[in-house]
Amino acid sequence: MIALLLALAVTEGDVTVRDFRFASGAAMPSLRLHYRTIGSPESPAVLVLHGTTGSGAQFLGDSFAGALFGPGQLLSRYFIVLPDDIGHGGSSKPSDGLRGRFPRYGYGDMVAAERAVLDHLGVKHLRLIVGTSMGCMHAWMWLEKWPEFADAALPLACLPVQIAGRNRMLREMAVSAIRADPAFRGGDYTSPPLAGLRGALEVLFFMTSSPLVQQSQAPTRDAADKLAAEWMAKRLATAEANDFIYAFESSRDYDPSADLEKIQAAVTAVNSADDQVNPPELGILERELKRVKPGKAVVLPIGPQTRGHGTHTNAAAWKGELSALLDRSAGSREQ
């Protein structure tokens, strides 16, 4: 991992946006947006967007950067931009001090902040948007808000419709588990509300895990108990209650379904058949992609490279689709 980062020459920085206005009408005098970049700013740009409670750092591991960013790989000749969204990573978030007084942000605010990062970096056009989970949903919003800004997009592990059904219910259960913990104290807690966080993380485990993967990783009773305990301990050590609630509630304004026909970029939307967040039996991805003229829907069959919802960060599972997307969207800007 360290050798990979050195080879990629990752650059980190911050943008400070003065008087940032949220869709709610609230404002922050100073909003910090953290980002990472790889490659030359003179090269065509690729925007990579992370998932809920994640950050741009999640793309620097072997399964993503190791398969896409290295010499000779699919995205090696591009300028890669990895922003941390509002409420995540090194960007301004409730746990910085405001806690429950931090402005309530939505996906629209996060997309506006992502655009601010690109403006700061001087990026005027995107060769490609890659989004995972929450970032996948942001990708749909980008394609509709600025139809001519990107040549292509690879939304991974989401649906281009309002979050509803089981997905919405589980999100609400996770947030309610934290709020119901007396130790939470409306967000002004003096010690972490561990019972509430544990309940929320248990919901998250069921949302994002894959039965076949878990059976393979823990084929015995003792192995299963050990894996579950280690998974929970690792996440309890880093989870922050206010940040978690804000991040999960930020999806409330997401619904790109009305404007899918406006999309001009070439799109390949990829889900996997073992994704418990976006299960294939819903049939929503295939139905909605018929409205996107330059669009293609792909549901990966369960196989050795799928990881449930986490398939979005295992590039080996879908980089063939990315290669085909880059080929079919190549145009005058890259000639």
KACOR-V175464 format. One record per run of one state. SS is the DSSP state (A for helix, B for strand, O for the rest). FROM is the first residue (numbers start at 1). TO is the last residue. If there is no record, write none. Layout:
[[SS	FROM	TO] [SS	FROM	TO]]
This chain:
[[O	1	1] [A	2	8] [O	9	10] [B	11	21] [O	22	26] [B	27	38] [O	39	44] [B	45	49] [O	50	55] [A	56	60] [O	61	64] [A	65	68] [O	69	78] [B	79	83] [O	84	93] [A	94	96] [O	97	98] [A	99	101] [O	102	106] [A	107	121] [O	122	125] [B	126	132] [O	133	133] [A	134	145] [O	146	149] [B	150	150] [O	151	151] [B	152	156] [O	157	164] [A	165	179] [O	180	181] [A	182	187] [O	188	193] [A	194	208] [O	209	210] [A	211	217] [O	218	220] [A	221	236] [O	237	240] [A	241	253] [O	254	256] [A	257	262] [O	263	265] [B	266	272] [O	273	279] [A	280	282] [O	283	283] [A	284	289] [O	290	294] [B	295	300] [O	301	307] [A	308	313] [O	314	314] [A	315	317] [O	318	318] [A	319	329] [O	330	331] [A	332	334] [O	335	335]]
